[in-house]
Amino acid sequence: MEATKQKYDWPTLKQEFFVSDYVEVKSFFEEQYGNYSGTIRTNTTGWSKEKKEFVQDILKKSVEHCKEKRGLELSKSLDTILDELQRRVNGSNVQFLSVRELKTLWEIFMTMNNKPLKANKEDNFLQSFCES
């Protein structure tokens, strides 16, 4: 009796591998399909490397998106404070902010940006915003 050759849908299998939690093709096929033959090895050459590059690209784009989003959030927070400061200026009649009012604006800004309200000498204020 002649053994039948199994046909594989390589594009579908590649897609399944890319969205899986597996890093290596061999473990993906062994654990998901119980088989890692020479045919599979030949047809999947480079998939692990491609997946690593794909994941790195997604991570890079995600970080860029988060930075842009964080920048917009900070910009909105600063606009809120600027609006309050501009509201205090009526033509040449400047309304100075008291220390308490400045402190309140600072606390609002820091709270809106999930930052601690108190800082110590070791804290690098600007660095903490850039890392968010």
C-alpha positions as CSV (number, residue, x, y, z in Angstrom):
1,M,0.0,0.0,0.0
2,E,1.4,3.4,-1.0
3,A,1.6,6.2,1.5
4,T,-0.4,9.2,0.5
5,K,1.4,12.5,0.5
6,Q,-0.2,15.1,2.8
7,K,-0.8,18.5,1.3
8,Y,-0.3,21.6,3.4
9,D,-1.9,25.0,3.1
10,W,1.4,26.9,3.7
11,P,0.0,30.4,3.7
12,T,-2.6,29.5,6.3
13,L,-0.1,27.6,8.4
14,K,2.3,30.5,8.3
15,Q,-0.5,32.8,9.5
16,E,-1.4,30.5,12.3
17,F,2.3,30.4,13.4
18,F,2.7,34.2,13.3
19,V,-0.4,34.8,15.5
20,S,0.6,31.9,17.9
21,D,2.7,32.3,21.0
22,Y,5.3,30.0,19.6
23,V,8.8,31.5,18.7
24,E,10.2,28.5,16.9
25,V,8.5,26.7,13.9
26,K,9.6,23.3,15.1
27,S,7.8,23.5,18.5
28,F,4.7,25.0,16.8
29,F,4.4,22.0,14.4
30,E,5.3,19.4,17.0
31,E,2.9,20.7,19.6
32,Q,0.0,21.7,17.3
33,Y,0.2,19.0,14.7
34,G,2.4,16.3,16.2
35,N,4.7,16.4,13.2
36,Y,7.9,18.2,12.1
37,S,9.0,16.5,8.9
38,G,11.6,17.3,6.3
39,T,8.9,18.7,4.1
40,I,7.7,21.0,6.8
41,R,11.3,22.1,7.6
42,T,11.9,22.8,3.9
43,N,8.7,24.8,3.4
44,T,9.0,26.8,6.7
45,T,12.6,27.9,6.3
46,G,13.0,31.5,7.6
47,W,9.6,31.7,9.3
48,S,11.0,32.0,12.8
49,K,13.3,34.9,11.7
50,E,10.4,36.5,9.8
51,K,8.2,36.3,12.8
52,K,10.8,37.8,15.1
53,E,11.2,40.7,12.7
54,F,7.5,41.0,12.4
55,V,7.1,41.2,16.2
56,Q,9.9,43.7,16.5
57,D,8.3,45.9,13.9
58,I,4.9,45.7,15.7
59,L,6.6,46.6,19.0
60,K,8.4,49.5,17.5
61,K,5.2,50.9,15.9
62,S,3.4,50.4,19.2
63,V,6.0,52.3,21.1
64,E,5.9,55.2,18.5
65,H,2.1,55.2,18.8
66,C,2.2,55.4,22.6
67,K,4.8,58.2,22.5
68,E,2.5,60.2,20.1
69,K,-0.5,59.5,22.3
70,R,1.3,60.5,25.4
71,G,2.5,63.7,23.7
72,L,-1.1,64.6,22.8
73,E,-2.2,63.9,26.4
74,L,0.6,66.2,27.8
75,S,-0.3,68.8,25.2
76,K,-3.9,68.8,26.3
77,S,-2.9,69.1,29.9
78,L,-0.7,72.0,29.2
79,D,-3.4,73.6,27.2
80,T,-5.8,73.3,30.2
81,I,-3.3,75.1,32.4
82,L,-2.5,77.7,29.7
83,D,-6.3,78.4,29.3
84,E,-6.5,78.9,33.0
85,L,-3.6,81.3,33.0
86,Q,-5.0,83.2,30.0
87,R,-8.3,83.5,31.7
88,R,-6.5,85.3,34.4
89,V,-5.2,87.9,32.0
90,N,-7.9,90.5,31.0
91,G,-6.3,93.0,28.7
92,S,-3.8,94.9,30.9
93,N,-5.5,93.8,34.1
94,V,-3.4,90.8,35.1
95,Q,-4.8,88.6,37.8
96,F,-1.8,87.1,39.5
97,L,-2.1,83.6,40.8
98,S,-1.6,83.0,44.4
99,V,0.8,80.3,45.6
100,R,-2.2,78.1,46.5
101,E,-3.7,78.6,43.0
102,L,-0.4,77.7,41.4
103,K,-0.1,74.6,43.6
104,T,-3.6,73.6,42.6
105,L,-2.9,73.9,38.9
106,W,0.3,71.9,39.4
107,E,-1.6,69.1,41.2
108,I,-4.3,69.1,38.5
109,F,-1.6,68.7,35.8
110,M,0.3,66.0,37.7
111,T,-2.9,64.1,38.5
112,M,-4.0,64.2,34.8
113,N,-0.7,62.7,33.8
114,N,-0.5,60.0,36.5
115,K,2.5,61.6,38.1
116,P,3.3,61.8,41.8
117,L,2.4,65.1,43.4
118,K,5.6,65.3,45.4
119,A,9.2,65.1,44.1
120,N,12.5,64.8,45.7
121,K,16.0,66.0,44.6
122,E,16.8,62.6,42.9
123,D,13.7,62.7,40.6
124,N,14.4,63.9,37.1
125,F,11.1,65.6,36.3
126,L,11.5,65.9,32.6
127,Q,12.9,62.4,32.2
128,S,9.8,61.0,34.0
129,F,7.5,62.6,31.4
130,C,9.6,61.4,28.5
131,E,9.5,57.8,29.7
132,S,5.7,57.7,30.1
